Amino acid sequence: MRITQAQTDHLLRHGYAIVPNFLTPDELSAARQNMLQYFPTAEELEATPQRYGAIYEDPEHLQVEFPFAGEALNDIATHPELIAFVEKLLGTREVLLSQSAVWAKYAGAGGDYEQGLHLDYQGNTLVAPRDDGAYRQVNMILYYSDVTAALGPTYVVSQEKTRDLPLWPTHRTRKKSPQLYEHEKPVLAAAGDLLVFSMRTWHRASDITADSGARFSHHFIWRAAAHAFQGFHQWSSMGEKPEMQAFVERAAPRQREVLGFPPAGDAYWTKETLAAVALRYPQIDLAPYRS
Ligand SMILES: O=C(O)CCC(=O)C(=O)O
């Protein structure tokens, strides 16, 4: 496993863990290439700002959601190492990708990226987060560029400092909760590093103070399939997108399963459904579902 037991122990104790070099150099390079289908490099933006008016109009919302055009970002979102880690942590094989979005931030584009310390659960569960077993949701940020102190690092607060803090309200200002901010730490990351954290972990994005450069990141949330009171996306709502068509046709069965696609052996698969799904996805290999 690329995420070690020591890193898992750190996550359980502090509510976050940093996994250096989670991605191989080839995976990182493919992810960066894929990002460039959506966003220019910092150099390109600085050299030809006139081409990218939309970036300057709304620099704080340069986010794109799964499914992506291309293969690398989709494959990383459904990476077998991420799936295996979440399965182990939640103690169940029935896990779902709940959210996957890439995000670009640029120095000098006029964006204010500073956030207050917060928890993410308001949009991800109808109740309040639990961190035990399959109730846990797993948040991740995978960095596709180096994140120095000046390039908007994520700040996290160890749960050792916040166990007695009520989970509501989910946002705390520096003015009202200065003691919480005293415990925050920046996650200075190299491209390819992964931050794993919990729905109960106070964290925030910070501003880019560098004069030039870009921060590219990929944000994920995972959950157990059993808990419909949790969840951000129902992936079937993206079923009309050509990117989803391409992904479903090309992906391995396990990659499809973490979107909610029925596994091989599921009672859903009959002669009739096999024929209908083959019509919908002409390129899919349905052999695993036939046996
Ligand atoms: O991008 C980051 O470093 C953190 C983002 C974040 O916490 C959020 O948008 O909720």
The ligand as a Gaussian input file, in Angstrom:
#p B3LYP/6-31G(d) Opt

LIG

0 1
 O       -7.682000      23.948000      -1.391000
 C       -7.411000      23.814000      -0.186000
 O       -6.257000      23.833000       0.218000
 C       -8.512000      23.614000       0.808000
 C       -9.864000      23.876000       0.220000
 C      -10.960000      23.753000       1.214000
 O      -10.779000      23.496000       2.367000
 C      -12.349000      23.953000       0.773000
 O      -12.589000      24.502000      -0.323000
 O      -13.268000      23.542000       1.526000

